[in-house]
Structures are given as structure tokens and as C-alpha cells.
Amino acid sequence: MAQIIHITGNLDWPVVEKATQTLPAELRSRYHAMPYSHEMGAALASADLVVSRAGASSLGEYPFFGLPAVLVPYPHAWRYQKINADYLAEQNAAVILQDEVLEDKLIPVVKDLLLNEHKRETMRDAMKKLSNPNASRMIASQLVKLAGEQPL
């Protein structure tokens, strides 16, 4: 049985908290909603799949954890979230859902991915290939070079 961790943000929290009370007890025991988490590393490390918007700071974490993603670019974020999501989808690491079809398509897409272990593993491998855990060291080295110092 799938466990769901739903991190809503503070703006949506009151609505989600109220809606959670109407869930059947069996589902409520597997649905863990919260406005914020200080344990994102643990949540991402334990996840088999993530559903999220496509902001750069979130997407920067998924390759590190090799986490397949269903991405829903925020339609009011100019186009940068679409570009971010498109890149991961082109690498076969993510699936994109548009905001306007989310209500109809989210559950079938998530079910399909949860039941299709081969597809998730293919996405996980593709996502892991995008990981660069030494990126900050490489950036710092380049900055030092630009400043005329010796590399780290």
C-alpha cells in the first residue's frame, strides 16, 4: 500500500488540513499532509515517486536521490517551470502533466507509474545520470580561477 507525503506550503495548508478530515480512515492512515517539512532529505530518500511543481530548487534535489517525477509546471510562473520540466522529461526522468488536466489525469498517471516498476526504474536511472553532487565544488573552483587564484 502506498504512503503519501503531501507537503502543501502554508497558503494551501488550511484547505488541505480540513479536507484530510473527510478522508476515509483507511486512506487517512496512509496520507501524511503537512505545511512544511524539515526532513525533506529523509522524505525524498524514502520515496519511490514524487509529484511536484517544476521549480529549480525542487528539481535540483531529485537527481541526487534518483527520484522519478511527475511534474506539474506552475502555469503562472512565466515559462521557466515548463522549461525545467521539459528538460527532465526529454531525459526520460520525468512525466509532465499540465495544470489544466491535473484533476483528471493525476491518479491514472501515478497509479501507472507505481504499478510499472520497470518504467520507474528506467526513470530513476535517467534521473541519477543527471546528478552532480560535486557541482558546488566545481563552481567554487571556477570562481576562484576567475578571481585569479589557484583552483581548490
KOLZAVO-962175 format. One record per residue: residue number from 1; residue in three letters; x, y, z of N, C-alpha, C in turn. Coordinates in Angstrom, 1 decimal. Layout:
N
    nr   rest       nx       ny       nz      cax      cay      caz       cx       cy       cz
   NUM    ALA        X        Y        Z        X        Y        Z        X        Y        Z
...
END
This chain:
152
    nr   rest       nx       ny       nz      cax      cay      caz       cx       cy       cz
     1    MET      0.8     -1.2      0.0      0.0      0.0      0.0      0.9      1.3      0.0
     2    ALA      0.5      2.2     -0.8      1.3      3.4     -1.0      1.0      4.3      0.2
     3    GLN      2.1      5.0      0.6      2.0      6.0      1.6      2.2      7.3      0.9
     4    ILE      1.5      8.4      1.3      1.5      9.6      0.6      2.0     10.7      1.6
     5    ILE      3.1     11.4      1.2      3.5     12.5      2.0      3.2     13.8      1.1
     6    HIS      2.3     14.6      1.6      1.8     15.8      0.9      2.3     17.0      1.6
     7    ILE      3.2     17.7      1.0      3.7     19.0      1.6      3.1     20.1      0.9
     8    THR      2.2     20.8      1.5      1.3     21.8      0.9      1.8     23.2      0.7
     9    GLY      2.7     23.6      1.6      3.0     25.0      1.8      2.0     25.6      2.7
    10    ASN      2.4     26.8      3.2      1.5     27.4      4.2      0.2     27.9      3.7
    11    LEU      0.2     28.4      2.4     -1.0     29.0      1.8     -2.1     28.0      1.7
    12    ASP     -1.8     26.8      1.2     -2.8     25.8      1.0     -3.1     24.9      2.2
    13    TRP     -2.3     25.0      3.3     -2.5     24.1      4.4     -3.9     24.1      5.0
    14    PRO     -4.5     25.3      5.3     -5.9     25.2      5.9     -6.9     24.4      5.1
    15    VAL     -6.8     24.5      3.8     -7.8     23.8      2.9     -7.5     22.3      3.0
    16    VAL     -6.2     21.9      2.9     -5.8     20.5      2.8     -6.1     19.9      4.2
    17    GLU     -5.8     20.6      5.3     -6.0     20.1      6.6     -7.5     19.8      6.8
    18    LYS     -8.3     20.7      6.4     -9.8     20.4      6.5    -10.2     19.3      5.7
    19    ALA     -9.8     19.2      4.4    -10.1     18.1      3.5     -9.7     16.8      4.0
    20    THR     -8.5     16.7      4.7     -8.0     15.5      5.2     -8.9     14.8      6.2
    21    GLN     -9.6     15.7      6.9    -10.6     15.1      7.9    -11.7     14.4      7.3
    22    THR    -12.0     14.6      6.0    -13.1     13.9      5.4    -12.7     12.6      4.7
    23    LEU    -11.4     12.3      4.7    -10.9     11.1      4.1    -11.4      9.9      4.9
    24    PRO    -11.6      8.7      4.2    -11.9      7.5      5.0    -10.7      7.1      5.9
    25    ALA    -11.0      6.5      7.0     -9.9      6.2      8.0     -8.8      5.4      7.4
    26    GLU     -9.1      4.5      6.5     -8.0      3.6      5.9     -7.1      4.5      5.1
    27    LEU     -7.6      5.4      4.3     -6.8      6.3      3.5     -6.1      7.3      4.4
    28    ARG     -6.8      7.9      5.3     -6.2      8.9      6.2     -4.9      8.3      6.9
    29    SER     -4.9      7.0      7.2     -3.7      6.4      7.9     -2.5      6.4      7.0
    30    ARG     -2.7      6.5      5.7     -1.6      6.4      4.7     -1.3      7.8      4.1
    31    TYR     -2.1      8.8      4.4     -1.9     10.1      3.9     -1.4     11.1      4.9
    32    HIS     -0.2     11.6      4.7      0.5     12.4      5.7      0.7     13.8      5.1
    33    ALA     -0.2     14.7      5.5     -0.1     16.1      5.0      0.5     16.9      6.0
    34    MET      1.2     17.9      5.5      1.9     18.9      6.4      2.2     20.2      5.6
    35    PRO      2.2     21.3      6.3      2.5     22.5      5.5      4.0     22.7      5.1
    36    TYR      4.9     22.0      5.9      6.3     22.2      5.7      7.0     21.0      6.3
    37    SER      8.2     20.6      5.8      9.0     19.6      6.4     10.4     20.0      6.6
    38    HIS     11.0     19.7      7.8     12.4     19.9      8.0     13.2     18.6      7.7
    39    GLU     12.5     17.6      7.2     13.1     16.3      6.9     12.9     15.9      5.5
    40    MET     13.1     16.9      4.6     13.0     16.7      3.1     13.9     15.6      2.6
    41    GLY     15.1     15.6      3.1     16.1     14.6      2.7     15.6     13.2      3.0
    42    ALA     15.1     13.0      4.2     14.5     11.7      4.5     13.3     11.3      3.7
    43    ALA     12.4     12.3      3.5     11.2     12.1      2.7     11.6     11.7      1.2
    44    LEU     12.5     12.4      0.6     12.9     12.1     -0.7     13.7     10.8     -0.8
    45    ALA     14.5     10.5      0.2     15.3      9.2      0.1     14.3      8.0      0.3
    46    SER     13.2      8.2      0.9     12.3      7.0      1.1     11.2      6.9      0.0
    47    ALA     11.2      7.9     -0.9     10.1      8.0     -1.9     10.4      7.1     -3.1
    48    ASP      9.4      6.6     -3.7      9.5      5.9     -5.0      9.2      6.7     -6.1
    49    LEU      8.4      7.8     -5.9      7.9      8.7     -6.9      7.6     10.1     -6.3
    50    VAL      7.8     11.1     -7.0      7.4     12.5     -6.5      6.5     13.1     -7.5
    51    VAL      5.5     13.8     -7.0      4.7     14.7     -7.8      4.9     16.1     -7.3
    52    SER      5.3     17.0     -8.2      5.7     18.3     -7.7      5.6     19.3     -8.8
    53    ARG      5.6     20.6     -8.4      5.8     21.7     -9.4      7.2     21.5    -10.0
    54    ALA      7.6     22.4    -10.8      8.9     22.3    -11.5      9.8     23.4    -11.3
    55    GLY      9.8     23.9    -10.1     10.8     25.0     -9.7     12.2     24.4     -9.6
    56    ALA     13.1     25.3     -9.9     14.5     24.8    -10.0     15.0     24.3     -8.7
    57    SER     14.7     24.9     -7.6     15.2     24.4     -6.3     14.7     23.0     -5.9
    58    SER     13.5     22.7     -6.2     13.0     21.4     -6.0     13.6     20.4     -7.0
    59    LEU     13.7     20.7     -8.2     14.2     19.8     -9.2     15.7     19.5     -9.1
    60    GLY     16.4     20.4     -8.4     17.8     20.2     -8.1     18.0     19.0     -7.2
    61    GLU     17.0     18.7     -6.4     17.1     17.6     -5.4     16.9     16.2     -6.0
    62    TYR     16.0     16.1     -7.0     15.5     14.8     -7.5     16.7     14.0     -8.1
    63    PRO     17.6     14.6     -8.9     18.7     13.7     -9.4     19.5     13.1     -8.4
    64    PHE     19.8     13.9     -7.3     20.6     13.4     -6.2     20.0     12.1     -5.6
    65    PHE     18.7     12.1     -5.5     18.0     10.9     -4.9     17.6      9.9     -6.0
    66    GLY     17.8     10.2     -7.3     17.4      9.3     -8.3     15.9      9.1     -8.3
    67    LEU     15.2     10.2     -8.1     13.7     10.1     -7.8     12.9     10.4     -9.1
    68    PRO     12.2      9.4     -9.6     11.3      9.7    -10.8     10.3     10.7    -10.4
    69    ALA      9.8     11.5    -11.4      8.9     12.6    -11.0      7.8     12.7    -12.0
    70    VAL      6.7     13.1    -11.4      5.5     13.6    -12.2      5.5     15.1    -12.0
    71    LEU      5.8     15.9    -13.0      5.9     17.3    -12.8      4.7     18.1    -13.4
    72    VAL      4.3     19.1    -12.6      3.2     19.9    -13.0      3.7     21.3    -13.0
    73    PRO      4.2     21.8    -14.1      4.7     23.2    -14.1      3.6     24.2    -13.7
    74    TYR      4.0     25.1    -12.8      3.0     26.1    -12.4      2.7     27.1    -13.5
    75    PRO      1.5     27.2    -13.9      1.2     27.9    -15.2      1.4     29.4    -15.1
    76    HIS      1.5     30.0    -13.9      1.7     31.4    -13.7      3.1     31.8    -13.4
    77    ALA      4.1     30.9    -13.7      5.5     31.1    -13.4      6.2     31.4    -14.7
    78    TRP      5.7     32.3    -15.5      6.2     32.6    -16.8      6.4     31.3    -17.5
    79    ARG      7.6     30.9    -18.0      7.7     29.7    -18.7      8.9     28.8    -18.1
    80    TYR      9.5     29.4    -17.1     10.7     28.7    -16.6     10.4     27.3    -16.0
    81    GLN      9.2     27.1    -15.4      8.9     25.8    -14.9      8.6     24.8    -16.0
    82    LYS      8.1     25.3    -17.1      7.8     24.4    -18.2      9.2     24.0    -18.8
    83    ILE     10.1     24.9    -18.9     11.4     24.6    -19.5     12.1     23.6    -18.6
    84    ASN     12.1     23.8    -17.3     12.7     22.8    -16.3     12.1     21.4    -16.5
    85    ALA     10.7     21.4    -16.5     10.1     20.1    -16.7     10.4     19.4    -18.0
    86    ASP     10.4     20.2    -19.1     10.7     19.7    -20.4     12.0     19.0    -20.4
    87    TYR     13.0     19.6    -19.8     14.4     19.1    -19.8     14.4     17.7    -19.1
    88    LEU     13.8     17.6    -18.0     13.7     16.2    -17.3     12.9     15.2    -18.1
    89    ALA     11.8     15.6    -18.7     11.0     14.7    -19.5     11.8     14.2    -20.7
    90    GLU     12.6     15.2    -21.3     13.4     14.8    -22.5     14.5     13.8    -22.1
    91    GLN     14.9     13.8    -20.9     15.9     12.9    -20.4     15.3     11.6    -19.9
    92    ASN     13.9     11.4    -20.0     13.2     10.3    -19.6     13.2     10.1    -18.1
    93    ALA     13.4     11.2    -17.3     13.5     11.1    -15.9     12.2     11.6    -15.3
    94    ALA     11.3     12.2    -16.1     10.0     12.7    -15.5      8.9     12.6    -16.6
    95    VAL      7.7     12.7    -16.1      6.5     12.8    -16.9      5.9     14.2    -16.5
    96    ILE      5.3     14.8    -17.6      4.7     16.1    -17.3      3.2     16.0    -17.4
    97    LEU      2.6     16.7    -16.5      1.1     16.9    -16.5      0.9     18.4    -16.5
    98    GLN      0.0     18.9    -17.4     -0.4     20.3    -17.4     -1.4     20.5    -16.3
    99    ASP     -1.3     21.7    -15.7     -2.2     22.0    -14.6     -3.7     21.8    -14.9
   100    GLU     -4.1     22.1    -16.1     -5.5     22.1    -16.5     -6.0     20.6    -16.6
   101    VAL     -5.2     19.6    -16.7     -5.6     18.2    -16.7     -5.3     17.5    -15.5
   102    LEU     -4.8     18.2    -14.5     -4.3     17.5    -13.2     -5.4     16.7    -12.6
   103    GLU     -6.6     17.3    -12.4     -7.7     16.6    -11.7     -8.1     15.3    -12.4
   104    ASP     -8.1     15.3    -13.7     -8.5     14.1    -14.4     -7.4     13.1    -14.6
   105    LYS     -6.1     13.5    -14.7     -5.0     12.6    -15.1     -4.1     12.2    -14.0
   106    LEU     -4.1     13.0    -12.9     -3.1     12.7    -11.9     -3.1     11.2    -11.3
   107    ILE     -4.3     10.8    -10.9     -4.4      9.5    -10.3     -4.1      8.4    -11.3
   108    PRO     -4.6      8.4    -12.6     -4.2      7.4    -13.5     -2.6      7.4    -13.8
   109    VAL     -2.0      8.5    -13.9     -0.6      8.6    -14.2      0.2      8.0    -13.0
   110    VAL     -0.2      8.4    -11.8      0.6      8.0    -10.6      0.4      6.5    -10.4
   111    LYS     -0.9      6.0    -10.6     -1.1      4.5    -10.5     -0.3      3.8    -11.5
   112    ASP     -0.3      4.3    -12.7      0.5      3.6    -13.8      2.0      3.5    -13.4
   113    LEU      2.5      4.6    -12.9      4.0      4.6    -12.5      4.2      3.7    -11.3
   114    LEU      3.3      3.7    -10.3      3.5      2.9     -9.1      3.4      1.4     -9.5
   115    LEU      2.6      1.1    -10.4      2.4     -0.3    -10.8      3.4     -0.8    -11.8
   116    ASN      4.1      0.1    -12.5      5.1     -0.2    -13.5      6.5      0.0    -13.0
   117    GLU      7.0     -1.0    -12.3      8.3     -0.9    -11.7      9.4     -0.7    -12.7
   118    HIS      9.3     -1.4    -13.9     10.3     -1.2    -14.9     10.4      0.3    -15.4
   119    LYS      9.2      0.9    -15.6      9.2      2.3    -16.0      9.8      3.2    -14.9
   120    ARG      9.5      2.9    -13.7     10.1      3.7    -12.6     11.6      3.6    -12.5
   121    GLU     12.1      2.3    -12.7     13.5      2.1    -12.6     14.2      2.8    -13.8
   122    THR     13.6      2.8    -15.0     14.2      3.5    -16.1     14.2      5.0    -15.8
   123    MET     13.2      5.5    -15.3     13.2      6.9    -14.9     14.2      7.2    -13.8
   124    ARG     14.3      6.3    -12.8     15.2      6.5    -11.7     16.7      6.5    -12.3
   125    ASP     17.0      5.6    -13.1     18.3      5.6    -13.7     18.6      6.9    -14.5
   126    ALA     17.6      7.3    -15.3     17.8      8.5    -16.1     18.0      9.7    -15.2
   127    MET     17.3      9.8    -14.0     17.4     10.9    -13.1     18.7     10.9    -12.4
   128    LYS     19.2      9.7    -12.0     20.5      9.5    -11.4     21.6     10.0    -12.3
   129    LYS     21.5      9.8    -13.6     22.5     10.2    -14.5     22.7     11.7    -14.6
   130    LEU     21.7     12.4    -14.1     21.7     13.9    -14.1     22.3     14.5    -12.8
   131    SER     22.6     13.6    -11.9     23.1     14.1    -10.6     24.6     14.5    -10.7
   132    ASN     24.9     15.6    -10.1     26.3     16.0    -10.0     26.5     16.5     -8.6
   133    PRO     26.8     15.6     -7.6     26.9     16.0     -6.2     28.1     16.9     -6.0
   134    ASN     29.1     17.0     -6.9     30.2     17.9     -6.7     30.1     19.2     -7.4
   135    ALA     28.9     19.5     -7.8     28.7     20.8     -8.6     29.1     22.0     -7.8
   136    SER     28.9     22.1     -6.5     29.3     23.3     -5.8     30.8     23.4     -5.7
   137    ARG     31.5     22.3     -5.6     33.0     22.4     -5.6     33.5     22.8     -7.0
   138    MET     32.9     22.3     -8.1     33.2     22.7     -9.4     33.0     24.2     -9.6
   139    ILE     31.8     24.7     -9.2     31.5     26.1     -9.3     32.5     27.0     -8.5
   140    ALA     32.8     26.6     -7.3     33.7     27.3     -6.5     35.1     27.4     -7.1
   141    SER     35.5     26.3     -7.7     36.8     26.2     -8.4     36.9     27.2     -9.5
   142    GLN     35.8     27.2    -10.3     35.7     28.1    -11.5     35.7     29.6    -11.0
   143    LEU     35.1     29.9     -9.9     35.0     31.2     -9.4     36.4     31.7     -8.9
   144    VAL     37.1     30.7     -8.2     38.5     31.0     -7.8     39.4     31.3     -9.0
   145    LYS     39.2     30.5    -10.1     40.0     30.7    -11.3     39.7     32.1    -11.9
   146    LEU     38.4     32.4    -11.9     38.1     33.7    -12.4     38.7     34.9    -11.6
   147    ALA     38.8     34.7    -10.3     39.4     35.7     -9.5     40.9     35.7     -9.5
   148    GLY     41.5     34.8    -10.3     42.9     34.7    -10.4     43.7     34.0     -9.4
   149    GLU     43.0     33.2     -8.6     43.6     32.3     -7.6     43.9     30.9     -8.1
   150    GLN     44.5     30.1     -7.3     44.7     28.7     -7.7     43.4     27.9     -7.4
   151    PRO     43.1     26.9     -8.2     41.8     26.1     -8.0     41.9     25.4     -6.7
   152    LEU     40.7     25.1     -6.2     40.5     24.3     -4.9     41.0     22.9     -5.1
END
